[in-house]
Amino acid sequence: MPGFFTRNLTLLLVVLLLAGCQTLETKKRDVSLDRVLHAYETAMRWSYIRQAYSLMRPERIKEAGIPQGLENIKVTRYEILEPAVNDIKSNTARQVALISYVEKDRQQEKTLTDHQLWEYDKSAERWYLVSEIPAFVTQPKMRALPLGQ
C-alpha cells in the first residue's frame, strides 16, 4: 500500500509542477503582450507612427514599407474599443482601437478604426504586429500662394 501512495503522490506533484510551469509561461506571455500593446499605444498617442513599424517583423517592414507624409500627422485620440483578447492556442491576440488624427497643414480631423492582430513568436519570446499599420489618409500638402495672386 505505501508504494501505491508514493506513486500517486509523485504523479500528483509532477502534474502540479507542469501546471505551474504552464501558468508561469502564460503569465510571462500576458505581461509581454501588455508591454507591446502599451508601446504601440504610446507610439500612436505621441504621433511616433514610424516607431510603431518597429513592432512588426523586420521582413514585414521591408515588404510593407513606411509611407511618406507621416510627419504631417498628429494623433489627437487613441481609444481602445475592444481590449486585447489573447488566444493561447493560436499564439495570437486581437485588439481594436479608434484613432483620431489631424493633418497638421490642414487642421482637418479624421478618424479610423485600427484592427490589430498580434502574433507571439515562441523562439524570440516576443509579440509582433501582423496586421497593417493603419493608413493615415493624407491629401497633398497645401501650397500657400503669395498675397495678391
N, C-alpha and C positions, 0 to 999 in steps of 0.2 A: 504493500500500500504506500509506503513512503516514496518509492520510485515513481508511482503514478502522480503523486502530489508534486514532486520535484520537477517532473517533465512538464506538467501543466503550468506550474509557476514559471518555469523557464520560458515556455511558449507565450505565456501572458506578458512577461517582461519584454520579450522580443517584439511582440505586437505593439506594445505601448511605446517602445523606443522608436519603432518605424513610424508610428502615428505622430510622435513628437517631432521627428525629423521632417515629415511632410508639412506639419504645421509651421515649423520654422522656415522652411523653404517658401511656403505660401506667404508668410508674413514678410519675408525679405522681398518677394516679388511685389507685394502690395505697396511696401514702402518705396521701392524703386519706381513703381507706376506713379505714385503720388508726387515724387520728386520730378519726374519727367513732365508730368502734366502741369506742375507748378512752373517749371522752366519755360514751357511753351506758352502758358498764360502770361507770364511775366514778359516774355519777348513780344507777344502781341500787344499787351496793355501799354508798353512803353514804345511801341511802334518800331521795335527792332526786328522787323519781319525777316530780314536776311539771317538773323541768328536762329530763327525758327527752322530754317532749312538744315541747320546742323543736327537737328534731331531725326533727320531721315538717314537711311543707309547711304554711304558715300556714292555708291553706284547709281542710286536713285537721284541724287542731287545732280550728277552729271547728265543723266537721262532727262530729267525734268527741266534743268536749267533754272537760274534765278532771273526772274523778269526784271526789266528795266523800269524805272519810274517809282520804285518803292520809297525813295527819299521824299516823294511828294505826298505820301500817305501819312496821316495822323490818326491813330486809333483813338476813338473817343469813348468806347464802351466795349467791354468783354464780359458777357454774361453766360454762365453755364446753364443751358436749358435742360439737358439730361446728363446727370453725373456719370462718371465712368462706370461701366459695367465690365468687370474682369471675368472672362471666360477661360478658366484654367485648362479645360480640355483642349481648346484650340490655340492656346497661348496668345489670345488677342484680347483687346479691350476696345470699347467704343464709348465715345463721348460726343455730345452735340453742344455747340456754343453759338451764341449770337454775337456778331461783331459789327459795331457801327464805326464808321470812319469818315474822314473828310479828305478831299484833295486840297492841299494847302493853298494852291494858287487859285482855286475856285470857291473854297469855303462852302462846298455843296456836300451835305451829309448823305451817306449811303449806308445800307445795312445788308449783311449777308449772313447765311447760316453755314457754320463750319461743322461738317460731319467728319469727325476724326476716327480713324481706325489705327490702332497701335498694335504692334506685334512684339512679343517677347522672344529674344534670342537667348536660348539657354547657355550656349557656349560663351557668348560675350557677357551674359548676365545683365542685359540692359534692354530697354524698350526702344523701338524705332517707330517713327510715324510712317505708316504705309500709304495712307491716303494723301491726296494732294494738298498743298498749302492753298487756302482759298485764293481765287483770282480776284485781286482788288482791281475792279474795273476803273480805269482812268481814261480821261479824254486827253487829247494833245494839249500841252501847256498853252495857256493863253499868252498871246503876244501883245504887249502894250504898244499902241501907236502913239507917236509924238502928238502933242496938242496941236490942234488946227488941221488935222488930216482926217 
